Amino acid sequence: MTHQYQSHIVWTGNRGEGTSGYRSYDRTWDIAVEGKPLIHCSNDPLLGGDPAKMKTPKI
């Protein structure tokens, strides 16, 4: 049996300047799945991320 799930990653780090400079944007994004709560994510704090948000897993 095959199961398919669709999700979207939405970058939320734009502070109005896009990626014009290294410190001009947040390292944050949301994972969106229809019918489920958003998952707010961020890079590791050592890379400028928000420590209060879920981080990218180590692979």
Distance bins in CASP14 RR format, pairs under 12 A and 6 or more apart:
PFRMAT RR
TARGET T0000
AUTHOR 0000-0000-0000
RMODE 2
METHOD distances of the structure
MODEL  1
5 31 0 0 0 0 0 1 0 0 0 0 0
5 32 0 0 0 0 0 1 0 0 0 0 0
5 33 1 0 0 1 0 0 0 0 0 0 0
5 34 0 0 0 0 1 0 0 0 0 0 0
5 35 0 0 0 0 0 1 0 0 0 0 0
5 36 0 0 0 0 1 0 0 0 0 0 0
6 31 0 0 0 0 0 1 0 0 0 0 0
6 32 0 0 0 0 1 0 0 0 0 0 0
6 33 1 0 0 1 0 0 0 0 0 0 0
6 34 1 0 0 1 0 0 0 0 0 0 0
6 35 0 0 0 0 0 1 0 0 0 0 0
6 36 0 0 0 0 0 1 0 0 0 0 0
7 29 0 0 0 0 0 1 0 0 0 0 0
7 30 0 0 0 0 0 1 0 0 0 0 0
7 31 1 0 1 0 0 0 0 0 0 0 0
7 32 1 0 0 1 0 0 0 0 0 0 0
7 33 1 0 1 0 0 0 0 0 0 0 0
7 34 0 0 0 0 1 0 0 0 0 0 0
7 35 0 0 0 0 0 1 0 0 0 0 0
7 36 0 0 0 0 1 0 0 0 0 0 0
7 38 0 0 0 0 0 1 0 0 0 0 0
7 39 0 0 0 0 1 0 0 0 0 0 0
7 41 0 0 0 0 0 1 0 0 0 0 0
8 29 0 0 0 0 1 0 0 0 0 0 0
8 30 0 0 0 0 1 0 0 0 0 0 0
8 31 1 0 0 1 0 0 0 0 0 0 0
8 32 1 0 1 0 0 0 0 0 0 0 0
8 33 1 0 0 1 0 0 0 0 0 0 0
8 34 0 0 0 0 1 0 0 0 0 0 0
8 36 0 0 0 0 0 1 0 0 0 0 0
8 38 0 0 0 0 0 1 0 0 0 0 0
8 39 0 0 0 0 0 1 0 0 0 0 0
9 28 0 0 0 0 0 1 0 0 0 0 0
9 29 1 0 1 0 0 0 0 0 0 0 0
9 30 1 0 0 1 0 0 0 0 0 0 0
9 31 1 0 1 0 0 0 0 0 0 0 0
9 32 1 0 0 1 0 0 0 0 0 0 0
9 33 0 0 0 0 0 1 0 0 0 0 0
9 38 0 0 0 0 0 1 0 0 0 0 0
9 39 0 0 0 0 1 0 0 0 0 0 0
9 40 0 0 0 0 0 1 0 0 0 0 0
9 41 0 0 0 0 1 0 0 0 0 0 0
9 56 0 0 0 0 0 1 0 0 0 0 0
10 28 0 0 0 0 1 0 0 0 0 0 0
10 29 1 0 0 1 0 0 0 0 0 0 0
10 30 1 0 1 0 0 0 0 0 0 0 0
10 31 0 0 0 0 1 0 0 0 0 0 0
10 32 1 0 1 0 0 0 0 0 0 0 0
10 33 0 0 0 0 0 1 0 0 0 0 0
10 38 0 0 0 0 1 0 0 0 0 0 0
10 39 0 0 0 0 0 1 0 0 0 0 0
10 40 0 0 0 0 0 1 0 0 0 0 0
10 41 0 0 0 0 0 1 0 0 0 0 0
11 18 0 0 0 0 1 0 0 0 0 0 0
11 19 0 0 0 0 1 0 0 0 0 0 0
11 25 0 0 0 0 1 0 0 0 0 0 0
11 26 0 0 0 0 1 0 0 0 0 0 0
11 27 0 0 0 0 1 0 0 0 0 0 0
11 28 1 0 0 1 0 0 0 0 0 0 0
11 29 1 0 1 0 0 0 0 0 0 0 0
11 30 0 0 0 0 1 0 0 0 0 0 0
11 31 0 0 0 0 0 1 0 0 0 0 0
11 32 0 0 0 0 0 1 0 0 0 0 0
11 40 0 0 0 0 0 1 0 0 0 0 0
11 41 0 0 0 0 0 1 0 0 0 0 0
11 42 0 0 0 0 0 1 0 0 0 0 0
11 43 0 0 0 0 0 1 0 0 0 0 0
12 18 0 0 0 0 0 1 0 0 0 0 0
12 25 0 0 0 0 1 0 0 0 0 0 0
12 26 1 0 0 1 0 0 0 0 0 0 0
12 27 0 0 0 0 1 0 0 0 0 0 0
12 28 1 0 1 0 0 0 0 0 0 0 0
12 29 1 0 1 0 0 0 0 0 0 0 0
12 30 1 0 1 0 0 0 0 0 0 0 0
12 31 0 0 0 0 0 1 0 0 0 0 0
12 32 0 0 0 0 0 1 0 0 0 0 0
12 38 0 0 0 0 1 0 0 0 0 0 0
12 39 0 0 0 0 0 1 0 0 0 0 0
12 40 1 0 0 1 0 0 0 0 0 0 0
12 41 0 0 0 0 1 0 0 0 0 0 0
12 42 0 0 0 0 1 0 0 0 0 0 0
12 49 0 0 0 0 0 1 0 0 0 0 0
12 50 0 0 0 0 0 1 0 0 0 0 0
12 53 0 0 0 0 1 0 0 0 0 0 0
13 19 0 0 0 0 1 0 0 0 0 0 0
13 23 0 0 0 0 0 1 0 0 0 0 0
13 24 0 0 0 0 1 0 0 0 0 0 0
13 25 1 0 1 0 0 0 0 0 0 0 0
13 26 1 1 0 0 0 0 0 0 0 0 0
13 27 1 0 0 1 0 0 0 0 0 0 0
13 28 1 0 1 0 0 0 0 0 0 0 0
13 29 1 0 0 1 0 0 0 0 0 0 0
13 30 0 0 0 0 1 0 0 0 0 0 0
13 40 0 0 0 0 0 1 0 0 0 0 0
13 41 0 0 0 0 0 1 0 0 0 0 0
13 42 0 0 0 0 1 0 0 0 0 0 0
13 43 0 0 0 0 0 1 0 0 0 0 0
13 48 0 0 0 0 0 1 0 0 0 0 0
13 49 0 0 0 0 0 1 0 0 0 0 0
13 50 0 0 0 0 1 0 0 0 0 0 0
13 53 0 0 0 0 0 1 0 0 0 0 0
14 20 0 0 0 0 0 1 0 0 0 0 0
14 21 0 0 0 0 0 1 0 0 0 0 0
14 24 0 0 0 0 1 0 0 0 0 0 0
14 25 1 0 1 0 0 0 0 0 0 0 0
14 26 1 0 0 1 0 0 0 0 0 0 0
14 27 0 0 0 0 0 1 0 0 0 0 0
14 28 0 0 0 0 1 0 0 0 0 0 0
14 29 0 0 0 0 0 1 0 0 0 0 0
15 21 0 0 0 0 0 1 0 0 0 0 0
15 23 0 0 0 0 1 0 0 0 0 0 0
15 24 1 0 0 1 0 0 0 0 0 0 0
15 25 1 0 1 0 0 0 0 0 0 0 0
15 26 1 0 0 1 0 0 0 0 0 0 0
15 27 0 0 0 0 0 1 0 0 0 0 0
15 28 0 0 0 0 0 1 0 0 0 0 0
16 24 0 0 0 0 1 0 0 0 0 0 0
16 25 0 0 0 0 1 0 0 0 0 0 0
16 26 0 0 0 0 0 1 0 0 0 0 0
17 23 0 0 0 0 1 0 0 0 0 0 0
17 24 1 0 1 0 0 0 0 0 0 0 0
17 25 1 0 0 1 0 0 0 0 0 0 0
17 26 0 0 0 0 0 1 0 0 0 0 0
18 24 1 0 0 1 0 0 0 0 0 0 0
18 25 1 0 1 0 0 0 0 0 0 0 0
18 26 0 0 0 0 0 1 0 0 0 0 0
19 25 1 0 1 0 0 0 0 0 0 0 0
19 26 0 0 0 0 0 1 0 0 0 0 0
19 27 0 0 0 0 0 1 0 0 0 0 0
22 47 0 0 0 0 0 1 0 0 0 0 0
22 48 0 0 0 0 1 0 0 0 0 0 0
23 48 0 0 0 0 1 0 0 0 0 0 0
23 49 0 0 0 0 0 1 0 0 0 0 0
25 42 0 0 0 0 0 1 0 0 0 0 0
25 43 0 0 0 0 0 1 0 0 0 0 0
25 48 0 0 0 0 0 1 0 0 0 0 0
25 49 0 0 0 0 0 1 0 0 0 0 0
26 40 0 0 0 0 0 1 0 0 0 0 0
26 41 0 0 0 0 0 1 0 0 0 0 0
26 42 1 0 0 1 0 0 0 0 0 0 0
26 43 0 0 0 0 1 0 0 0 0 0 0
26 47 0 0 0 0 0 1 0 0 0 0 0
26 48 0 0 0 0 1 0 0 0 0 0 0
26 49 1 0 0 1 0 0 0 0 0 0 0
26 50 1 0 0 1 0 0 0 0 0 0 0
26 53 0 0 0 0 1 0 0 0 0 0 0
27 40 0 0 0 0 0 1 0 0 0 0 0
27 41 0 0 0 0 1 0 0 0 0 0 0
27 42 1 0 1 0 0 0 0 0 0 0 0
27 43 1 1 0 0 0 0 0 0 0 0 0
27 44 0 0 0 0 1 0 0 0 0 0 0
27 45 0 0 0 0 1 0 0 0 0 0 0
27 46 0 0 0 0 0 1 0 0 0 0 0
27 47 1 0 0 1 0 0 0 0 0 0 0
27 48 1 0 1 0 0 0 0 0 0 0 0
27 49 1 0 1 0 0 0 0 0 0 0 0
27 50 1 0 0 1 0 0 0 0 0 0 0
27 51 0 0 0 0 0 1 0 0 0 0 0
27 53 0 0 0 0 1 0 0 0 0 0 0
27 55 0 0 0 0 1 0 0 0 0 0 0
27 56 0 0 0 0 1 0 0 0 0 0 0
28 38 0 0 0 0 0 1 0 0 0 0 0
28 39 0 0 0 0 0 1 0 0 0 0 0
28 40 1 0 0 1 0 0 0 0 0 0 0
28 41 1 0 0 1 0 0 0 0 0 0 0
28 42 1 0 1 0 0 0 0 0 0 0 0
28 43 1 0 0 1 0 0 0 0 0 0 0
28 45 0 0 0 0 0 1 0 0 0 0 0
28 47 0 0 0 0 0 1 0 0 0 0 0
28 48 0 0 0 0 1 0 0 0 0 0 0
28 49 1 0 0 1 0 0 0 0 0 0 0
28 50 1 0 0 1 0 0 0 0 0 0 0
28 51 0 0 0 0 0 1 0 0 0 0 0
28 52 0 0 0 0 0 1 0 0 0 0 0
28 53 1 0 0 1 0 0 0 0 0 0 0
28 54 0 0 0 0 0 1 0 0 0 0 0
28 55 0 0 0 0 0 1 0 0 0 0 0
28 56 0 0 0 0 0 1 0 0 0 0 0
29 38 0 0 0 0 0 1 0 0 0 0 0
29 39 0 0 0 0 1 0 0 0 0 0 0
29 40 0 0 0 0 1 0 0 0 0 0 0
29 41 1 0 1 0 0 0 0 0 0 0 0
29 42 1 0 0 1 0 0 0 0 0 0 0
29 43 0 0 0 0 1 0 0 0 0 0 0
29 49 0 0 0 0 0 1 0 0 0 0 0
29 50 0 0 0 0 0 1 0 0 0 0 0
29 53 0 0 0 0 1 0 0 0 0 0 0
29 54 0 0 0 0 0 1 0 0 0 0 0
29 55 0 0 0 0 0 1 0 0 0 0 0
29 56 0 0 0 0 1 0 0 0 0 0 0
30 36 0 0 0 0 0 1 0 0 0 0 0
30 37 0 0 0 0 1 0 0 0 0 0 0
30 38 1 0 1 0 0 0 0 0 0 0 0
30 39 1 0 0 1 0 0 0 0 0 0 0
30 40 1 0 1 0 0 0 0 0 0 0 0
30 41 1 0 0 1 0 0 0 0 0 0 0
30 42 0 0 0 0 0 1 0 0 0 0 0
30 53 0 0 0 0 1 0 0 0 0 0 0
30 54 0 0 0 0 0 1 0 0 0 0 0
31 37 0 0 0 0 1 0 0 0 0 0 0
31 38 1 0 0 1 0 0 0 0 0 0 0
31 39 1 0 1 0 0 0 0 0 0 0 0
31 40 0 0 0 0 1 0 0 0 0 0 0
31 41 1 0 0 1 0 0 0 0 0 0 0
31 42 0 0 0 0 0 1 0 0 0 0 0
31 53 0 0 0 0 0 1 0 0 0 0 0
31 54 0 0 0 0 1 0 0 0 0 0 0
31 56 0 0 0 0 0 1 0 0 0 0 0
32 38 1 0 1 0 0 0 0 0 0 0 0
32 39 0 0 0 0 1 0 0 0 0 0 0
32 40 0 0 0 0 0 1 0 0 0 0 0
32 41 0 0 0 0 0 1 0 0 0 0 0
33 39 0 0 0 0 1 0 0 0 0 0 0
38 53 0 0 0 0 0 1 0 0 0 0 0
38 54 0 0 0 0 0 1 0 0 0 0 0
39 53 0 0 0 0 1 0 0 0 0 0 0
39 54 1 0 0 1 0 0 0 0 0 0 0
39 55 0 0 0 0 0 1 0 0 0 0 0
39 56 0 0 0 0 0 1 0 0 0 0 0
40 49 0 0 0 0 0 1 0 0 0 0 0
40 50 0 0 0 0 1 0 0 0 0 0 0
40 52 0 0 0 0 1 0 0 0 0 0 0
40 53 1 0 1 0 0 0 0 0 0 0 0
40 54 1 0 0 1 0 0 0 0 0 0 0
40 55 0 0 0 0 0 1 0 0 0 0 0
41 49 0 0 0 0 1 0 0 0 0 0 0
41 50 0 0 0 0 1 0 0 0 0 0 0
41 52 0 0 0 0 0 1 0 0 0 0 0
41 53 1 0 1 0 0 0 0 0 0 0 0
41 54 1 0 1 0 0 0 0 0 0 0 0
41 55 1 0 0 1 0 0 0 0 0 0 0
41 56 1 0 0 1 0 0 0 0 0 0 0
41 57 0 0 0 0 1 0 0 0 0 0 0
42 48 0 0 0 0 1 0 0 0 0 0 0
42 49 1 0 1 0 0 0 0 0 0 0 0
42 50 1 0 1 0 0 0 0 0 0 0 0
42 51 1 0 0 1 0 0 0 0 0 0 0
42 52 1 0 0 1 0 0 0 0 0 0 0
42 53 1 1 0 0 0 0 0 0 0 0 0
42 54 1 0 0 1 0 0 0 0 0 0 0
42 55 1 0 0 1 0 0 0 0 0 0 0
42 56 0 0 0 0 1 0 0 0 0 0 0
43 49 1 0 1 0 0 0 0 0 0 0 0
43 50 0 0 0 0 1 0 0 0 0 0 0
43 51 0 0 0 0 0 1 0 0 0 0 0
43 53 0 0 0 0 1 0 0 0 0 0 0
43 54 0 0 0 0 0 1 0 0 0 0 0
43 55 1 0 0 1 0 0 0 0 0 0 0
43 56 1 0 0 1 0 0 0 0 0 0 0
43 57 0 0 0 0 0 1 0 0 0 0 0
44 50 0 0 0 0 1 0 0 0 0 0 0
44 51 0 0 0 0 1 0 0 0 0 0 0
44 53 0 0 0 0 0 1 0 0 0 0 0
44 54 0 0 0 0 0 1 0 0 0 0 0
44 55 1 0 1 0 0 0 0 0 0 0 0
44 56 1 0 0 1 0 0 0 0 0 0 0
44 57 0 0 0 0 0 1 0 0 0 0 0
44 58 0 0 0 0 1 0 0 0 0 0 0
45 51 1 0 1 0 0 0 0 0 0 0 0
45 52 0 0 0 0 1 0 0 0 0 0 0
45 53 0 0 0 0 1 0 0 0 0 0 0
45 55 0 0 0 0 1 0 0 0 0 0 0
45 56 0 0 0 0 0 1 0 0 0 0 0
46 55 0 0 0 0 0 1 0 0 0 0 0
46 56 0 0 0 0 0 1 0 0 0 0 0
47 55 0 0 0 0 1 0 0 0 0 0 0
47 56 0 0 0 0 1 0 0 0 0 0 0
48 55 0 0 0 0 0 1 0 0 0 0 0
49 55 1 0 0 1 0 0 0 0 0 0 0
49 56 0 0 0 0 1 0 0 0 0 0 0
END
